[in-house]
């Protein structure tokens, strides 16, 4: 396992390189990457040759009602290059975030998300985007590399057995390839 001194975008290239190396060692062929704007997905295309790349972005309305976060032209370009792009509701918040904002209180899915953040924001994101990709029908069910980050870029890579959200507790995080040590 590799530790970065701090989280952030500056770790993206090394995260993807480490993910590629470990994925090849394990004979894996699917990689899920969190990519809001497409920047990380483009970098994944450069580094993760030979892998099927699934890019997961925010759901429509995440930042502004009825507005997409990833521009349509970027999505189409990535798809033309072989990347599967998923735009989906956050698996580890979704409607619960809305209920929490209105009524306050403690909600199970938000607790799960906060527990995963004990390992860093990127760990939570990597788990979450793997669920979102699975729920979109983009995964085979075999072990994958899942890549997440803290705000922008990537700084965490996991080897995991993906699941649909209805089977969350059957997920297995098999390895932490890399993550920030200080976050």
N, C-alpha and C positions, 0 to 999 in steps of 0.2 A: 504494500500500500504506500502511496505517495502522499505527503502532506504539503500543502501550500502554506506560506507564511500568513497569508490573508486571503479573504474571498475577493472575487472580482473578475471583470472582463479580461484582464491581462493574463489570466490563466487558461483562456479558451483553447488556444492552439495546443498547449501541453496536455490539457484534459483530453482533447480529442485524439491526440497522438497516443497517450497512455491507454485510452479506451480501445483504439484500433489494435494496438499491440496485444492487449489482454484478450480482446475478442478473437483475434486470429489464433492465439495460443490455445484457446478453449474450443475453437472450431465453430464459433457463433457466426450468424450471418444477418442478424437484425439489430439495428441500433435506433433507439428513440432519442431525439434531442428536443429540448425545449428551445423554441426560437420565436420570440415575439414578432420581430420585424423581418426575419429571414436571414439576418447576418450570420448567426451561428449555423444555420442550415447550409448556407453557401460555404462556410469554412469546413463543415462536415463533408461536403461533396469533394473538396480538395484532399482531405486527409483520409477519409474512411472509404477508400477504393475497395470494391468487392463486397461491401455491405449493402443491404437494403436499408435505406434511411427513411425513417418516419419522423417528420417535424411536427411538433405540437405547439400551437399558439393559443392565445386567449380567445374566449368566446366573444361573439359580436356583442357590443354593449358593455364590455368590461371597463373601458375608460370613459366612454361617452355613449349614451343611449343610441342604439341602432347603428353604431359605427364599428367597422372592422378595424382591428389593430394592424394586421398584416395587409398591406396593400394588395389589391387584386392582381396587379401586374407582376408583383414579386411571387405571389402564390402560383400563378400560371407559369412563370419562368422556372421556378423550382420543380413544378410537376413535369414540365417539358424535359427537364434534366433527369427525371426518374425518382424524384423525392415525393413520397406520399405526404400530403399536408393535411393535418387534422386541426380544425378549429372547434373547441369543445368547452363546455362548462367545467370549471375546476372540480375534479373528483373529490377533493378534500375540503370543500367548502360549499360550493353551489348555493342551493336555496337556504341552507343553514345560515350562511352569512347574512342573508336578508332578514331572517327571523331574529338572529342575534342583534343586528343593528336596531330593529324595531322594538324588541322586547327585552333585550339584554339577557343575561343568564349564561348557563353552561350547556354546551351541545356536544354530543359524542364525536361527530366527525371533526369539529374544530379542535377537540382535545387530541384526536389522533394526529392532526396536522401539527399541533404545537409539540407533541411528543417527538415526532420525527425531526422537528427543528432543533431538538437537543443535539442532534448530530450536524446541524447546520441547515441553512435555508436550501442549499443545493440538494441535500438528501431528500427533504420533503418534496421538492420539485421533481426530482428524478423518479420517485415513487409515484407521484401524482400523474405525471405525463405518461408513464407506462400504463396506468389504469385507463387514462383517456384514450390512448392508442388502442388498447385492447377493446374498450367499449365501442370504438369506431370500426371494429372488425379488421384492423390493420396488422394484427399479429397472429402468428401460428400457434402460440402457446409454448413454444420452446424457449429456453433461457435466452435472455437478451442483455445487451448493454443499454443502460438508460443514463442519460446525461442531463444534469440540471445545473442551475446556477443561482447566484445571489444578485438579484436585480438584473444586470445586463451580463451577457456572456455566460460562459460555463466554467465551473470550478469543481464539479463533483461528477464522478462516474461510478455506477454500480453495476454489478452483474446480478441479475435477479430473474426469478421465475415469475413471469407476469400473470396477472389475473384480471378478470372483470371486477367492477366495483362490488357486485353482489357476492364475491368470494374473497374480499380483501384479506381475511385472516388466513387464507391459503397461500398468499404471496410469500416468497422466500427471498430475502436479500442474501445472496450467496457470498458476495465479496464487495468490499469497498475498494475500488481501484485507486481513487484519489479523492481528496476533499481538503478544504481549508482547515488548518489546525486552530487558528485564531479567528473567531467570528463573533 
